[in-house]
């Protein structure tokens, strides 16, 4: 995902790649465009179903919201936070309630750490050997040149 600058947004609108109707140039911000909603709009209520199935009728998946003249609009999505919190609390309770699951996670973590440390060690040794062998080869070539030049 990329973020466009105000110059890129303006160029995209002028080139026709992005269309905003109605467009007000005063709503262009450094990396966004302020959009104004009508007093009535629809919001998703995806917490009413376990999943969204486009093949099945889900009539109350969206809800018409009407905003009063001086009423603020809240963009917070509590259903996403609740799903996130409940998923991780379930995962945590599963890990802490079953000793086998906890042991499996700890063993996997510790084994991964050990393998990564061994891989790092062998890469380090390989680099040292390559560098030292290269230095030794240069020393041998230098000594051969010295012997050829003056004996």
N, C-alpha and C positions, 0 to 999 in steps of 0.2 A: 504494500500500500504506500502510495506516495502522497505528499502534501504539496499542493501547488502554491506558488507565491501569488501576490496580488497581480503582478505583471503577467504571469502565466494564465491566471484566471481571466484577466481582461482580454488577453490575446485569444484565448480559447472561445470566449463569448463572441468576440469580433469575427473570428474565423468560422463560427457556427458549430464548433465541436461540442460546446456546452450551451444549453438554452435555458434561460430563466425568464419566465413570463408571469407577471410584469417584472422587468429588471430596473432597479434604481441604482445608479452608479454610486450614490452616497452610502449604500449598504455594503460596499466592498471593503473588507478588512485586510490586514496584512497577509493572512493565509486562509481566509474564509469569506463567505458572503452571508450577511444576515438575511434570513428569510422571515417573512411575516405570515402567520397563520390566520385563517378565518376564525370567527368565534366558535364555529362548529367543526370538529375534525374527529377522526376515528383513531383509537389506540388499540393495540393488540393486548388481549388478556390471555396470554399463553399459559397462565397458571391454572386455567380451567380444564385443561386436557393434559394427559401425560406426554403426548407428542402431537404435532400437527400433521394430520393426514389429509392430503389434498383430495383424496378419493372419497372421503366420507364427509357428509354435511356436518359442519360445526358452526351453527348459526350465531352463537354468542362468543365466537373467537375474537371479534372486534366489538368495540363499544363506542357509540356516538357520545362525544363529550361536548358540552356547550359551556363556554366560558363567559362569565359576566363582564361588565365594563371595567371594573377595577379589581378583578380577581386574577391573581398570579397563576402562571402555569408551572407545575412541578414536573421536571423531566426525569426524576429519579425512578428507577425500575426496581421496586422491591421484590418482584417475583424472581428476578435473576439472582438477587442477593440471597433470597431464601433457598433457591435451588442450590446455589454454590455452598452456602453454609450447611444445609442438610446433607449434601453429598459428602463433604469432608468430615462432618461430625460422624456420619455413618462409617466412613472409612476408618477414622480414628478409633471408634468404638470396636470395629471389627479387629483392628490390629491389636488393641490392648486387651480384648476379651479372650482371644484365642492365642495361647502361647506358641502354637505351631506357626501361625501366621507371623507373629512378631519375630520368632526365631528365623523364619525364612527371610524376612526383610533385613534383619541384622546380618545374617550370613551373606546374603547377596551384596549388601553394601560393603561389608568387610572384604569379601573376596574380590569385588571390583576394585577396591582401593589397593589391595595387594598386587593385583595384576597390573594396574596402572603404574604403581611404583616400580615393579620389575621392568615393565616396558621402558619407563623413563631411564632406569639404571642402564639397561642394555643399549639404549640409544646414546647415552652419555659415554659409555665405554667405547662404542663403535666410533663416535666422533673423536674421542681421544686417540684411539688406535690409528684412525685414518690421518689425523693431523700429525701425530708423532711419526708415523711411517713416511708421510710426505716430507717432514722436516729431515728425517734420516736420509731420504733419497736425495734431497737437496744438498745435504752435507757430503754425501758420497760423490755427487757430481762436482761439487766445489773442490773437493780433495783431488778428484781426477784431473780437473782443469789445472790445479796448482802443480800437480806432478808432471803434466804435459808441458807446462810453461817453463818450469825451472828445474824440475827433477828433484 
